[in-house]
């Protein structure tokens, strides 16, 4: 029974040691990690690209969107408009 338990635990321990000390296994793991990092960055960039594509579409087609962006980002007010500022 004791030999069976020793044998049962020795195989996973040997496998872990082999994989952790093997340079090829380390290279495979680092390549896999780099791949997953790049895929997550690609997903974020695709979302950002979609956001900018929508914004560009609205800027090209809707005058009110352009006007609202100019007012909010540049602080421009049109003739006859009154700007209200609220103090917290």
FENFEN-V22354 format. One record per residue. N is the residue number from 1. RES is the residue in one small letter. OMEGA is omega in radians with two decimals (* if undefined). Layout:
BEGIN
{{N | RES | OMEGA} {N | RES | OMEGA}}
END
This chain:
BEGIN
{{1 | x | -3.13} {2 | x | 3.11} {3 | x | 3.12} {4 | x | 3.13} {5 | x | 3.11} {6 | x | 3.14} {7 | x | -3.13} {8 | x | -3.13} {9 | x | -3.08} {10 | x | -3.13} {11 | x | 3.10} {12 | x | 3.13} {13 | x | 3.10} {14 | x | 3.14} {15 | x | 3.13} {16 | x | 3.10} {17 | x | -3.14} {18 | x | -3.12} {19 | x | -3.11} {20 | x | -3.12} {21 | x | -3.11} {22 | x | -3.11} {23 | x | 3.11} {24 | x | 3.11} {25 | x | 3.11} {26 | x | 3.12} {27 | x | 3.11} {28 | x | -3.14} {29 | x | -3.13} {30 | x | 3.08} {31 | x | 3.11} {32 | x | 3.13} {33 | x | 3.11} {34 | x | 3.13} {35 | x | -3.14} {36 | x | 3.09} {37 | x | 3.13} {38 | x | 3.11} {39 | x | 3.11} {40 | x | 3.08} {41 | x | 3.10} {42 | x | 3.13} {43 | x | 3.12} {44 | x | -3.14} {45 | x | 3.09} {46 | x | 3.10} {47 | x | 3.12} {48 | x | 3.11} {49 | x | 3.11} {50 | x | 3.12} {51 | x | 3.14} {52 | x | 3.10} {53 | x | 3.09} {54 | x | -3.14} {55 | x | 3.12} {56 | x | 3.11} {57 | x | -3.14} {58 | x | 3.12} {59 | x | -3.12} {60 | x | -3.00} {61 | x | -3.03} {62 | x | 3.13} {63 | x | -3.09} {64 | x | 3.12} {65 | x | 3.11} {66 | x | 3.14} {67 | x | -3.14} {68 | x | 3.12} {69 | x | 3.13} {70 | x | -3.14} {71 | x | -3.06} {72 | x | -3.06} {73 | x | -3.09} {74 | x | 3.12} {75 | x | -3.12} {76 | x | 3.04} {77 | x | -3.11} {78 | x | 3.10} {79 | x | 3.11} {80 | x | 3.12} {81 | x | 3.11} {82 | x | -3.13} {83 | x | 3.10} {84 | x | 3.08} {85 | x | -3.11} {86 | x | 3.13} {87 | x | -3.13} {88 | x | *}}
END
